[in-house]
Amino acid sequence: MDPKRILIVTFSRVGTNYPDVTLKVGHTQHIANQIAQVTHGRQFSIQADDMYPKNYQATVDRAEREQDRNARPEIKGPLPDMANYDVIFLGYPIWWNEIPMPVRTFMDEENLNGKVIIPFSTNAGSGWGDSLSQLRQKYPHATLRGGYEVEGTRVNHSTHAINKWLHELGF
């Protein structure tokens, strides 16, 4: 696969995180960096215009309010030109059993139908939550390949598993 046709899209946050650790690199971003090392794909970070607090509980409270309102927070642009990419690695934490709302904003603005989407996710024990069904519903004409999910607290010990997953996908 031509690395120029691979895009690694990630939403991740730094600051205090579960269980009371301070992150300089978010858990999901850690996986994205490893994917980039292996695939040489380009990275794009989804960032909310109104950054999330570094405080974990304040972020949890805000995320819950956004989900309850089905909000679509503004994200920083410009967005990548999807015509340049065939394979999209899409990474996100699971928030309240779902894809976080800034990622949903990205999904509303970008048509990934016709692309290969490879999800990766971090969580606090919930696994994928409802995120895979959300992806299938939003992009019924995309090819959804086998993803990778891990508890955020285990990310730093997942290098071998991530490399194995990428190898199984043909990278």
N, C-alpha and C positions, 0 to 999 in steps of 0.2 A: 504494500500500500504506500502510495506517495505521501510522505509526511506533510507536504504542502496542502494536502486535501483533508487533513485531520485537524479538527478543532476540539479543544478541551475547555468546556464551559463549566465554571465552578462558582457556587455561592458558598462562602465559608466566613466565619467570624473569628476574630481574635479577642482577647480579654479573658475575664474569668469565665470558666466553663464548668460543667458538671464533671467530676465531683469536686468542686472548689480548687481547680487548678488554673493557672494563668497561662494562656497560650500566646506565643508570638506568631505562630503559624497555625491557622485553624486546622482542625482534624481533616476536614474534607479537602482543604488545600494541600495538605500533606500527601494525600493520595493523588491529587492532580499533578503535583510535582513529579511523583514517581512515574505516572503515566507519560508525562512529557519526556522524561529521561529515556524511556523505552521506545516510545513511538516517534519522538521528535516533532510532535504536533504543536501547533500554536495554541497558546493559552489565552482565554478571555475570562476575566473575573466580573461576575455580576455584583455590583455594589449599589446599595440603596442611596439615593440622593441624601436622604436623612439617615445618616449612619446609625446602626444599632448601638445601644450603650455597651460599654465594656463590662458592665455589671451583669452577671448571669441572670439574676432574678428579674431585673428591669427588662432584659431582652425577652425573657419568657413571658412576662406580662404583656409587653408590646405585641409579641408574636400572637398571643392568644386573642388580643383585641382585633388585630388585623384579620385573623382567620374568622373570627365571629362575624366581622363585617364583610368578609370576602373582598378585602381591600386589595388594591394593586398599587403598591408603593412605587413611586417614580424611581427609575434606575438611571445611573450615569451612562451616558453614551459617549461616542457613537457605538452602535452595535455592529458586529462584524457582518460582512456581506456573505450571506449563507450560500450564494451561488458559487463561491470559491471552495466549498467543502462538501465532501461526500459522507464522512464519518464524523459524528458528533458524540464525544464523551460528555455526558451531562452529570455533574456532581452536585450534591446538595445534602445537608443534614435533614433528618426527619424531625419536623416540628409539629407537635400535636397530631401525630400519625399521618402527616401529609407533607407534600412539597411546600417549602416556605413561600410566602407570598411574593417576595422579589423575584423568585424563579418563575412563579406563575405570570408575573408581569412580562418577563423575558419570553415565556412560552406564548403569551398572547401577541407579542410583537414579532415573533419569528416563526415562520412556517417551516417545520422540519419534516413535513410529509415528503416522501421520496428519498429521504436520507436514512442512513444507518445510525440509530441511536443506541449508545452503550451507556447505561446508567451506572453510577457509583454513588454510594451513600454511606453516611455515618449516622449513628443513632445511640440512644442510651439504653438499648435493650429491646426495642420494638421491631427490629428487623426493618423490612421495607415499608411497613405500614401500608397505606393505600396508594403509595406513590406510583407503583407500576401500573395499576389500573388507571390512575390519572394520566399517565403518559400515553397509554393505549387509547384512552378516550380522546385526548387532545390531538394525537397524531395517528389516526387509523391507517394511514397509507405510508407510514414509516416502517422500517424493519427494526424491531426492537431485539437487540442481541442480549445474551446473558450478562447480567451486571455483577457488581461486587458490592457487598454491604458488610460493614463491620461496626462494632461498638466503638465509639470515639476513643474510649480509654484504652483500646487495644491497637490503635492505628500505628503507634511507634514500634510495635512488634509484629507488623503485618507485611513487611517487605517481601518475604518469601512467598506468602499467599498472593499478594498483588502481582508479583512477577509471574507466578504460575497461572493465574487467571488471564493475564495478558498473553502469555504464551499459548494457552488453550484457544484464545481468540485469533491467533495467527500473527501476533505482533512480537 
